[in-house]
Amino acid sequence: MTNRLALVVSSVAVAFTAAYAGLVAAQPTEEAPVEAPMPPVETPYPSDPDMAPPIESVPIPPNESFPEEPVTPPPPEVVVPAPPSSAPPQAVGVILGGLDKVAARTAKFEVNLKQKVFYNTLIVTALACKTRPPEEPPESAAFLEIQERKPDGTVQKIFSGWMFASSPALNALEHPVYDVWVISCKTVPAKTASPAPPNS
């Protein structure tokens, strides 16, 4: 009995193995496709003129074939001489300003050159006055001598020197009652030289 059972089991195993082998053999085998290399494709240039192929550069010929044009130098600068400075006007006196500190009064008076003028108790003498031409910055300077009359009748010199109109405090009169300063020079037009007579 045991032999017969073993024989049946082995027959079933053989039949099952043969069926499985036939099923596997019936299925087709798939192989991976092999990609063939693509041939190179030449891309033609488009017909658009803006997309034209680059043009090889042509070397520039030497300068001998293109002579340089002569350059005309600029004309020389014309130097215009400055007009001669006009002569300063001739001073004939000085215009002065005065201040009475006690009475708080100001005055304006003229002093001719080398003449004495009385201003309260002061005696003012102008010896010189210098002024600049009109085209230059204005400035006037006068050389003055100032004396004071004392109550006893004596005269004392209290100032001698140059006073400047632009800087009254530069060389000022030091007096407890009076101040004197230069305003300007009293001038007359400068004499111009008469033209030479023509040659006869």
C-alpha positions, 0 to 999 in steps of 0.5 A, spaced: 500 500 500 505 504 501 509 503 495 502 505 491 502 511 494 509 513 493 508 512 486 502 516 485 505 522 489 511 521 484 507 521 478 503 527 480 510 531 481 512 529 475 506 531 471 506 538 475 513 539 473 512 538 466 506 542 466 510 548 469 516 547 464 511 547 458 508 554 461 515 557 462 517 555 455 510 557 451 512 565 454 516 569 449 522 572 452 523 580 451 529 582 449 531 590 451 531 594 445 538 596 442 538 604 440 542 605 434 546 611 434 543 617 430 546 620 424 549 627 425 544 632 422 547 638 419 542 645 421 542 649 415 543 657 416 536 660 416 534 665 410 533 671 415 539 676 413 539 678 420 541 671 422 547 670 417 553 666 418 559 670 421 563 673 416 571 672 417 574 679 419 579 682 414 585 685 416 586 692 415 591 694 410 597 699 413 597 706 414 601 707 408 595 706 403 591 711 407 595 717 408 593 722 413 590 729 412 594 735 414 591 738 420 591 745 420 594 749 426 589 754 430 590 761 428 595 764 434 591 768 439 591 775 438 593 778 445 590 785 446 594 790 450 590 793 456 588 800 455 593 804 459 591 806 466 588 813 466 592 818 470 589 819 477 585 826 478 589 831 481 588 833 489 587 840 491 585 839 498 581 834 503 574 833 505 574 831 512 569 829 517 569 831 524 565 829 531 564 833 537 563 828 542 561 833 548 555 836 543 554 830 539 555 834 533 558 832 526 561 836 521 564 836 514 569 841 512 574 842 506 581 843 507 585 846 501 592 843 501 597 847 505 592 852 508 590 852 515 582 851 517 579 851 524 575 846 527 573 849 534 579 849 538 583 844 532 587 847 527 588 842 521 593 843 515 593 838 509 600 837 506 598 832 501 592 827 499 593 821 494 587 818 491 586 812 486 584 812 478 576 811 477 578 804 475 581 801 481 578 800 488 577 807 491 582 809 496 584 816 499 589 818 504 591 825 506 597 827 510 595 831 516 597 836 521 593 837 527 594 842 532 590 844 538 589 851 541 590 851 549 586 856 554 592 860 555 593 861 548 599 856 546 598 851 540 600 844 541 601 839 536 597 833 537 597 829 530 601 828 524 601 823 519 597 819 514 589 818 515 586 813 510 579 813 508 578 806 508 581 805 515 579 811 519 581 807 525 588 805 522 592 812 524 586 816 528 586 822 532 586 821 539 583 826 543 578 826 548 573 831 545 574 831 537 575 826 532 577 827 525 577 823 519 578 823 511 572 822 507 576 823 500 580 828 496 578 834 493 580 833 486 580 836 479 581 833 472 588 831 471 591 835 465 592 831 459 598 832 455 596 836 448 597 832 442 604 833 438 603 838 432 603 834 425 610 834 422 610 840 417 
